[in-house]
Amino acid sequence: MLPKIAFIGTGGTIASLGTDQLDLLDYNASNVRVDAQTLIDRMGLQGKIAEIIPVNFRQIDSTALTYDDWADLAETCESLCNEPDLAGIVIGHGTASLEESAWVLSLVLAPSIPVILTGSMRPLTGISTDANANLAAAVRVASTGDIGPGVFVVVNDEIHSPRTVTKTHTLRLGAFQSPWMGPLGFVDGPDVRVVRREEPKYPVFPHALLRTLPRVDITYSYVGADGSAAQAFAAVGARGIISAGFGPGMTTPAETRALATLVEAGIVVVQSSRTVSGLVVDSAHHRELGIVAGGDISPQKARILLALCLARGDSREEIERTFNAL
């Protein structure tokens, strides 16, 4: 018997229909996306690798996702994980925010089966679309059980951790990379090869917190930045600020002064980096100012983790311990 895999269709490029096969860039103009059942039927995957059970979620562009969408998706996954004969879950997702959704699910789910997110860089109707290969690879990884339980990203025949994966190009098929860690494994035809395993160090939050996330914003460092952006975010109610700083986590002197003022006002500031890889230095100066070092996760992922911590009611010290433990 073939393993049983649930496929949750959320829209995105993998489900998008362009005007013709050469429409590879502006296909969203048509705003036409197919549901989970139609996507499986068009690809002809049913019964080839697994018995695929379509689960229609909602067909949207991943730039339009809301916190409630994340909460609903987490609840759907949790409910499916309770199905006794289900081997895994695959989620078709837009690539714009795929890494953020994967990170969110890894923070709010403790699944007993693999939960795989995949997408495509070219629409379903595009010439040489990667939609078919990526969905087939994701179903294969979910079916084998070799990767074990957890949340993963499978694209371009590579298996990635939600913590490390990021989209590194606007158009190329190999856009998703884990810059300084590399993939967890590879899919070569029918073979799934796991080359390393990541032991999650991050906490699991109740997914209900996704419906009550406080405002957390990201500021970006550049020569001449004066901290006005951070102050503006605070003025409209931000309870946390992620600072995407230079290199190992530094800001301009004016930015640093502004961030220190916000810390004094009770806003949690986490220092991240605008580079795509590497640890943020937990400097003595930042510790003195009360700025939390963000570890090696990207600004957009640090924002999600900080928002969940704040929604849970964590103190600044507890938040610092969470980031230090990553």
C-alpha positions as CSV (number, residue, x, y, z in Angstrom):
1,M,0.0,0.0,0.0
2,L,1.2,3.5,-0.8
3,P,1.7,5.9,2.1
4,K,-1.0,8.4,2.7
5,I,0.0,12.1,2.4
6,A,-2.2,15.2,3.0
7,F,-1.6,18.0,0.6
8,I,-2.7,21.5,1.8
9,G,-3.0,24.0,-1.0
10,T,-2.5,27.6,0.0
11,G,-2.0,29.1,-3.5
12,G,1.2,30.9,-4.4
13,T,3.2,30.5,-7.6
14,I,3.0,26.7,-7.5
15,A,-0.8,27.0,-8.0
16,S,-0.8,30.0,-10.3
17,L,-1.9,30.0,-14.0
18,G,-0.3,32.5,-16.3
19,T,-1.6,33.7,-19.7
20,D,0.6,31.2,-21.6
21,Q,3.8,29.1,-21.0
22,L,6.1,32.1,-21.5
23,D,4.4,34.2,-18.8
24,L,7.0,33.6,-16.1
25,L,7.1,37.0,-14.4
26,D,3.8,38.8,-14.3
27,Y,1.5,35.8,-13.9
28,N,0.0,37.2,-10.8
29,A,-1.8,39.8,-12.9
30,S,-4.3,37.1,-13.9
31,N,-4.9,36.3,-10.2
32,V,-5.9,32.8,-11.1
33,R,-4.9,29.9,-8.8
34,V,-6.0,26.3,-8.7
35,D,-7.1,24.4,-5.5
36,A,-5.3,21.4,-4.0
37,Q,-7.3,18.8,-5.9
38,T,-6.9,20.5,-9.3
39,L,-3.2,20.9,-8.7
40,I,-2.7,17.2,-7.9
41,D,-4.8,16.2,-10.9
42,R,-2.9,18.5,-13.3
43,M,0.4,17.1,-12.2
44,G,-0.7,13.5,-12.4
45,L,0.9,12.6,-9.1
46,Q,-2.0,10.7,-7.5
47,G,-1.0,7.1,-6.8
48,K,2.5,7.5,-8.2
49,I,4.4,8.0,-4.9
50,A,1.6,8.2,-2.4
51,E,-2.1,8.4,-1.9
52,I,-2.5,12.1,-1.8
53,I,-5.4,13.6,0.1
54,P,-6.2,17.2,-1.0
55,V,-7.0,19.7,1.7
56,N,-8.2,23.0,0.4
57,F,-7.1,25.9,2.6
58,R,-7.3,29.2,0.7
59,Q,-5.8,30.3,-2.6
60,I,-3.8,33.5,-1.9
61,D,-0.6,35.2,-2.7
62,S,1.9,34.6,0.1
63,T,2.5,38.3,0.4
64,A,-1.1,38.6,1.6
65,L,-0.8,36.1,4.5
66,T,-2.0,37.3,7.9
67,Y,-1.4,36.1,11.4
68,D,-4.9,34.5,11.4
69,D,-3.9,32.6,8.2
70,W,-0.8,31.2,10.1
71,A,-3.0,30.2,13.0
72,D,-5.5,28.5,10.8
73,L,-2.7,26.7,8.9
74,A,-1.2,25.5,12.2
75,E,-4.6,24.3,13.5
76,T,-5.1,22.4,10.2
77,C,-1.7,20.7,10.5
78,E,-2.3,19.8,14.1
79,S,-5.7,18.3,13.3
80,L,-4.2,16.2,10.4
81,C,-1.3,15.0,12.6
82,N,-4.0,13.2,14.7
83,E,-5.0,11.1,11.7
84,P,-3.6,7.6,12.6
85,D,-2.7,6.5,9.1
86,L,-1.2,9.7,7.8
87,A,2.5,9.4,6.9
88,G,3.1,13.1,6.4
89,I,1.8,16.6,5.3
90,V,2.9,18.6,2.3
91,I,2.0,22.3,2.1
92,G,2.0,24.1,-1.3
93,H,3.0,27.7,-0.5
94,G,4.1,30.9,-2.3
95,T,7.8,31.5,-2.2
96,A,7.7,35.1,-1.1
97,S,7.0,34.3,2.6
98,L,7.6,30.5,2.5
99,E,10.6,30.7,4.9
100,E,8.6,32.7,7.4
101,S,5.6,30.3,7.4
102,A,8.0,27.4,7.8
103,W,9.6,29.1,10.7
104,V,6.3,29.9,12.3
105,L,5.1,26.3,12.0
106,S,8.3,25.0,13.5
107,L,7.7,27.2,16.5
108,V,4.1,26.3,17.1
109,L,4.0,22.6,16.1
110,A,5.5,19.5,17.6
111,P,4.3,17.1,14.9
112,S,4.7,13.3,15.0
113,I,5.1,13.2,11.2
114,P,7.0,15.3,8.7
115,V,5.4,18.6,7.7
116,I,6.9,19.7,4.4
117,L,6.5,23.1,2.8
118,T,7.3,23.5,-0.9
119,G,6.6,26.0,-3.7
120,S,7.9,26.9,-7.1
121,M,9.7,29.8,-8.7
122,R,7.8,29.4,-12.0
123,P,4.0,29.2,-12.3
124,L,2.2,25.9,-13.0
125,T,1.7,26.9,-16.6
126,G,5.2,28.2,-17.2
127,I,7.7,26.6,-19.5
128,S,10.0,24.3,-17.6
129,T,8.0,24.9,-14.4
130,D,9.6,23.6,-11.3
131,A,6.1,23.1,-9.7
132,N,5.9,19.5,-10.7
133,A,9.3,18.4,-9.5
134,N,9.1,20.3,-6.2
135,L,5.8,18.9,-5.3
136,A,6.9,15.4,-6.2
137,A,10.1,15.7,-4.2
138,A,8.1,17.1,-1.2
139,V,5.6,14.2,-1.3
140,R,8.5,11.8,-1.6
141,V,10.3,13.2,1.5
142,A,7.1,13.1,3.4
143,S,6.4,9.6,2.4
144,T,9.7,7.9,3.2
145,G,9.9,8.9,6.9
146,D,13.7,9.1,6.5
147,I,13.8,12.7,7.6
148,G,11.7,12.0,10.8
149,P,9.1,14.2,12.4
150,G,9.3,18.0,12.2
151,V,8.8,20.9,9.8
152,F,11.0,21.1,6.7
153,V,11.3,22.9,3.4
154,V,11.8,20.9,0.2
155,V,12.7,22.8,-3.0
156,N,14.9,22.2,-5.9
157,D,15.6,18.6,-4.7
158,E,17.0,19.9,-1.4
159,I,15.7,19.5,2.1
160,H,16.2,22.5,4.4
161,S,15.7,23.5,8.0
162,P,13.1,26.3,8.6
163,R,15.6,28.0,10.8
164,T,18.4,28.3,8.2
165,V,16.6,28.4,4.8
166,T,16.1,31.7,3.0
167,K,15.2,32.9,-0.5
168,T,18.3,34.3,-2.0
169,H,17.2,35.2,-5.6
170,T,14.1,36.8,-7.1
171,L,13.8,34.4,-10.1
172,R,16.3,31.5,-10.2
173,L,15.1,27.9,-9.5
174,G,17.8,27.4,-6.9
175,A,16.7,30.5,-5.0
176,F,16.3,28.7,-1.6
177,Q,19.5,28.2,0.3
178,S,20.8,27.6,3.8
179,P,23.8,30.0,3.4
180,W,26.2,28.9,6.1
181,M,24.8,25.6,7.1
182,G,23.7,23.9,3.9
183,P,20.8,21.5,3.2
184,L,19.8,18.7,5.5
185,G,19.5,16.4,2.6
186,F,18.8,15.8,-1.0
187,V,16.2,14.1,-3.3
188,D,17.7,12.2,-6.2
189,G,14.9,10.6,-8.2
190,P,13.3,8.1,-5.9
191,D,16.1,8.4,-3.3
192,V,15.9,10.6,-0.2
193,R,19.4,11.2,1.3
194,V,19.6,12.8,4.7
195,V,23.1,14.1,5.3
196,R,22.7,15.8,8.6
197,R,20.0,16.3,11.2
198,E,19.2,19.4,13.1
199,E,18.2,19.1,16.8
200,P,15.7,21.9,17.4
201,K,16.7,24.1,20.3
202,Y,13.8,26.5,20.1
203,P,10.7,26.4,22.2
204,V,7.2,25.3,21.0
205,F,4.6,28.1,21.5
206,P,0.8,27.6,21.7
207,H,-0.4,28.3,18.2
208,A,-3.3,30.3,19.6
209,L,-0.7,33.1,20.3
210,L,-0.6,33.7,16.6
211,R,-3.9,35.4,16.8
212,T,-2.7,37.9,19.4
213,L,0.8,38.8,18.2
214,P,1.9,42.2,19.2
215,R,3.4,44.7,16.8
216,V,7.1,44.0,16.2
217,D,9.0,45.9,13.4
218,I,12.3,45.7,11.6
219,T,14.7,48.6,11.1
220,Y,17.5,48.4,8.5
221,S,20.9,49.9,9.1
222,Y,22.7,52.0,6.4
223,V,25.2,54.8,6.3
224,G,23.5,57.9,7.7
225,A,20.6,56.1,9.5
226,D,19.6,58.2,12.5
227,G,17.1,56.0,14.3
228,S,14.0,57.8,13.1
229,A,12.5,54.6,11.8
230,A,12.7,52.8,15.2
231,Q,11.2,55.9,16.9
232,A,8.4,56.0,14.4
233,F,7.6,52.3,14.9
234,A,7.5,52.9,18.6
235,A,5.2,55.8,18.2
236,V,2.6,53.6,16.5
237,G,2.7,50.9,19.1
238,A,5.6,48.6,18.4
239,R,6.4,46.5,21.5
240,G,9.6,45.1,19.9
241,I,12.2,46.2,17.4
242,I,14.4,44.0,15.3
243,S,17.5,45.9,14.2
244,A,19.0,44.5,11.0
245,G,22.4,45.9,11.5
246,F,25.7,46.0,9.7
247,G,28.0,43.0,9.6
248,P,28.1,41.2,13.0
249,G,25.3,43.3,14.4
250,M,26.2,47.0,14.6
251,T,24.3,50.2,14.0
252,T,25.2,53.8,13.4
253,P,25.9,55.8,16.6
254,A,22.6,57.7,16.1
255,E,20.7,54.4,15.7
256,T,22.3,53.0,18.8
257,R,21.3,56.0,20.8
258,A,17.7,55.8,19.6
259,L,17.5,52.0,20.3
260,A,18.9,52.5,23.8
261,T,16.2,55.1,24.5
262,L,13.5,52.6,23.3
263,V,14.9,50.0,25.6
264,E,14.6,52.4,28.5
265,A,11.0,52.9,27.6
266,G,10.3,49.2,27.9
267,I,10.5,48.2,24.2
268,V,12.5,45.0,23.6
269,V,15.2,45.5,21.0
270,V,16.9,42.5,19.4
271,Q,20.0,43.0,17.3
272,S,20.1,41.0,14.1
273,S,22.2,41.5,10.9
274,R,21.4,42.4,7.4
275,T,23.9,39.8,6.1
276,V,22.6,36.4,5.1
277,S,24.6,34.3,7.5
278,G,26.6,34.3,10.7
279,L,26.2,35.0,14.4
280,V,25.5,38.4,15.8
281,V,28.2,39.4,18.3
282,D,26.8,39.8,21.8
283,S,28.8,42.8,22.5
284,A,29.5,44.3,26.0
285,H,28.1,47.6,24.8
286,H,24.8,46.1,23.7
287,R,24.5,44.1,26.9
288,E,25.1,47.4,28.9
289,L,22.3,49.0,26.9
290,G,19.9,46.1,27.3
291,I,19.9,45.1,23.6
292,V,19.4,41.4,23.0
293,A,21.7,39.6,20.6
294,G,19.7,37.8,17.9
295,G,21.9,34.8,17.3
296,D,22.1,33.6,13.7
297,I,18.5,33.9,12.6
298,S,17.5,36.4,10.0
299,P,15.7,39.7,10.9
300,Q,12.3,38.4,9.6
301,K,12.6,35.2,11.6
302,A,13.8,37.1,14.7
303,R,10.7,39.3,14.4
304,I,8.4,36.2,14.5
305,L,10.3,34.7,17.5
306,L,10.2,38.0,19.4
307,A,6.5,38.5,18.7
308,L,5.7,35.0,20.0
309,C,7.8,35.6,23.2
310,L,6.0,38.9,23.8
311,A,2.6,37.4,23.2
312,R,3.4,34.7,25.8
313,G,4.3,37.4,28.3
314,D,8.0,36.7,28.5
315,S,10.2,39.3,30.2
316,R,13.3,40.8,28.5
317,E,15.5,38.4,30.5
318,E,13.4,35.4,29.4
319,I,13.5,36.6,25.8
320,E,17.3,36.9,26.0
321,R,17.6,33.4,27.3
322,T,15.4,32.1,24.4
323,F,17.6,33.8,21.8
324,N,20.8,32.7,23.5
325,A,19.7,29.1,23.5
326,L,19.2,29.1,19.7
